[in-house]
């Protein structure tokens, strides 16, 4: 699939879902901006509420993103992950903790995708470049993540994805990690992905991460919750997220909105 075809589908999707500011960002070639200053968290949640994909949308998204990923060079995965790290590091401190939650799951699944592509050297380079950061838990060493990264070092061939216990567990869609963030943080992430046309990251996130998006500002976690979150391995992320409090006591429509894959639109 050509980039121009995928671009057209994304534009159609953003128009269909009335994500006007995201559309403006996407159409600015090489320029990425955050949400409009007058678009507060409430407005963001309202916009996201219109973006719930149906099953057909989700199926098409997987096909489109999979087609794009199949043509991508291994180096593009490494460059995309580096871009994600720069984006998170440059984010405002208020939103950085929530945006950071996607980094480790994306790291693990980027490695597994490279292995699936037969790009073992690129997968090894990803581990070499980011081993220290991925196992760091606020200045401490995360034993769980260190163990998982050591497991990734033993997953180097496509055949290992079907036989290695950690690979099989990580690729189990029924056990996808749950990432919880406020609606505004989620929109920041979507601005980044769409504005930079990082379809490879979007494909990884679409396939392997579930989102629970809530109304209101980002939650400030206590020290125990922050430590548990930072130290959780991929197979523990779901349980760690479940222990995080919601922003409000009542059920919010957006709380369940993104417990489905992200999607692109149907073709006309």
C-alpha positions in Angstrom: 0.0 0.0 0.0 1.3 3.4 -1.0 1.7 6.1 1.7 -0.7 8.3 -0.2 -3.5 5.7 0.0 -3.0 5.3 3.7 -2.9 9.0 4.2 -6.3 9.3 2.4 -7.8 6.7 4.6 -6.6 8.5 7.7 -8.0 11.8 6.5 -11.4 10.2 5.8 -11.3 8.6 9.3 -10.5 11.9 11.1 -13.3 13.7 9.2 -15.7 11.0 9.8 -15.0 11.1 13.6 -15.0 14.9 13.7 -11.5 15.0 15.2 -10.9 18.4 13.5 -7.8 19.4 15.3 -6.1 16.1 14.8 -6.9 16.4 11.1 -5.2 19.9 11.0 -2.1 18.4 12.7 -2.1 15.5 10.3 -2.3 17.7 7.2 0.7 19.8 8.3 3.5 17.9 6.7 6.4 17.4 9.1 4.8 19.6 11.8 3.3 18.2 15.0 1.4 20.2 17.5 -0.5 19.4 20.7 -4.3 19.8 21.1 -5.7 23.3 20.7 -5.3 25.4 23.9 -9.1 25.9 24.1 -9.8 22.2 23.8 -9.8 21.1 27.4 -10.1 17.5 28.7 -13.9 17.6 28.6 -13.9 18.6 24.9 -11.3 15.9 24.2 -13.4 13.2 25.8 -16.5 14.3 23.9 -14.5 14.0 20.6 -13.2 10.6 21.6 -16.7 9.4 22.4 -17.5 9.8 18.7 -14.5 7.8 17.6 -15.5 4.3 18.8 -14.8 1.9 15.9 -17.0 -0.9 14.9 -15.8 -4.4 14.2 -15.5 -3.8 10.5 -13.4 -0.7 11.1 -11.1 -2.6 13.4 -10.7 -5.5 11.0 -9.9 -3.1 8.1 -7.4 -1.2 10.3 -5.5 -4.4 11.1 -5.4 -5.2 7.4 -4.2 -1.8 6.3 -1.6 -1.4 9.0 -0.4 -4.9 8.5 0.0 -4.3 4.8 2.0 -1.1 5.5 4.2 -2.9 8.1 4.9 -5.8 5.7 6.7 -3.3 3.3 8.6 -1.4 6.0 12.4 -1.7 6.4 13.6 -3.0 9.8 15.4 0.3 10.5 12.0 2.0 10.3 10.9 0.2 13.4 14.0 1.3 15.3 13.6 4.9 14.1 9.9 4.9 15.1 10.6 3.6 18.6 13.3 6.3 19.1 10.7 8.9 18.0 8.3 7.6 20.6 10.9 8.0 23.3 11.7 11.5 22.2 8.0 12.4 22.2 7.5 11.0 25.8 10.6 12.7 27.1 9.5 16.1 25.6 6.0 15.9 26.9 4.7 18.1 29.8 5.4 16.6 33.2 1.6 16.5 33.8 1.1 14.0 31.0 4.4 12.2 30.9 3.7 9.5 33.4 0.6 8.3 31.5 2.3 8.5 28.1 5.2 6.6 29.5 2.9 3.6 30.1 2.9 2.7 26.4 6.7 2.6 26.0 7.5 -0.8 27.5 4.7 -2.7 25.8 5.6 -1.1 22.5 9.3 -2.0 23.1 8.5 -5.7 23.7 6.2 -6.0 20.7 8.5 -4.1 18.4 11.2 -6.6 19.2 8.8 -9.5 18.5 7.6 -8.0 15.2 11.2 -7.6 14.0 11.8 -11.2 14.9 8.7 -12.3 13.0 10.0 -10.4 10.0 13.2 -12.3 10.2 15.1 -9.2 11.2 17.0 -10.7 14.0 20.0 -8.2 13.8 17.6 -5.2 14.1 15.8 -6.9 17.0 19.1 -7.4 18.8 20.0 -3.7 18.1 16.8 -2.6 19.7 17.6 -4.6 22.8 21.2 -3.3 22.9 20.2 0.3 22.5 17.4 0.3 25.1 18.1 -2.4 27.6 19.2 0.0 30.4 16.2 2.2 30.0 13.6 -0.5 29.7 14.8 -2.2 32.9 15.0 1.0 34.9 12.3 1.7 37.4 12.8 5.2 38.7 16.5 4.7 39.5 16.0 1.1 40.6 16.3 -2.0 38.5 13.0 -3.7 37.7 13.5 -7.4 38.3 10.4 -8.3 36.3 11.4 -6.3 33.2 15.1 -7.4 33.4 13.9 -11.0 33.4 11.6 -10.4 30.4 14.3 -8.6 28.4 16.6 -11.5 29.1 13.9 -13.7 27.7 13.7 -11.5 24.6 17.4 -12.1 24.0 16.6 -15.8 23.5 13.8 -15.0 20.9 15.8 -14.4 17.7 14.1 -16.6 15.1 10.5 -16.6 13.7 10.1 -20.2 14.9 10.8 -19.0 18.5 7.5 -17.1 18.5 5.6 -20.4 18.5 7.8 -22.2 21.0 9.2 -19.8 23.5 7.0 -19.4 26.6 7.4 -15.7 27.0 6.8 -15.0 23.3 3.6 -17.1 23.4 2.4 -15.4 26.5 3.2 -11.9 25.1 1.4 -12.6 21.9 -1.8 -13.9 23.5 -4.4 -11.3 22.5 -6.6 -12.4 25.4 -3.8 -11.1 27.8 -3.1 -7.8 26.1 -1.8 -5.2 28.6 -4.3 -2.5 29.7 -3.0 1.0 29.6 -5.1 3.6 31.5 -4.8 7.3 30.7 -7.0 10.4 30.6 -8.7 11.5 27.4 -6.3 14.4 26.9 -3.2 12.1 27.2 -4.7 9.7 24.7 -5.3 12.5 22.2 -1.8 13.7 22.6 -0.6 10.2 21.7 -2.9 10.1 18.7 -1.7 13.5 17.6 1.9 12.2 17.7 1.3 9.0 15.9 -0.9 10.5 13.1 1.1 13.7 12.8 4.3 11.9 12.3 2.7 9.1 10.2 4.1 6.4 12.5 2.0 3.6 11.2 4.4 0.9 12.5 3.8 2.1 16.0 0.1 2.4 15.4 0.0 -1.1 14.1 1.8 -2.4 17.3 -0.5 -0.4 19.6 -3.6 -1.4 17.6 -2.8 -5.1 17.8 -1.3 -5.5 21.3 -2.5 -2.8 23.7 -5.9 -2.1 25.2 -6.7 1.4 26.4 -9.0 2.5 29.2 -9.6 6.3 28.7 -11.2 8.3 31.5 -12.5 11.8 31.9 -10.7 14.5 33.8 -7.0 15.4 34.4 -4.2 12.9 34.8 -4.2 11.1 38.1 -1.4 11.6 40.5 -0.3 8.2 41.9 1.0 7.7 45.4 4.6 6.4 45.8 3.5 2.7 46.1 1.4 2.8 43.0 4.0 4.6 41.0 6.7 2.0 42.1 4.4 -0.9 41.2 3.7 0.6 37.8 7.3 1.3 37.0 8.5 -2.2 38.0 5.7 -4.2 36.3 6.8 -6.4 33.4 4.6 -6.8 30.3 2.8 -9.8 31.8 2.1 -7.8 35.0 1.0 -4.5 33.4 -2.7 -5.6 33.2 -2.8 -6.2 37.0 -0.8 -3.0 37.8 -3.3 -1.0 35.7 -6.2 -2.5 37.4 -5.0 -1.3 40.7 -4.8 2.4 39.6 -7.8 4.5 40.7 -10.3 6.0 38.3 -10.7 9.8 38.2 -14.2 9.7 39.4 -16.4 7.3 41.4 -19.2 7.0 38.8 -18.9 5.0 35.5 -17.7 7.2 32.6 -18.7 6.5 29.0 -15.1 7.0 28.0 -13.8 4.6 30.6 -14.6 1.7 28.3 -14.3 3.5 25.0 -10.8 2.4 24.1 -10.9 -1.2 25.3 -11.0 -2.0 21.6 -8.3 -1.7 18.9 -7.8 1.6 17.2 -9.2 1.7 13.7 -9.0 3.4 10.4 -12.1 4.0 8.2 -13.7 1.9 5.5 -12.7 2.7 2.0 -15.4 4.6 0.1 
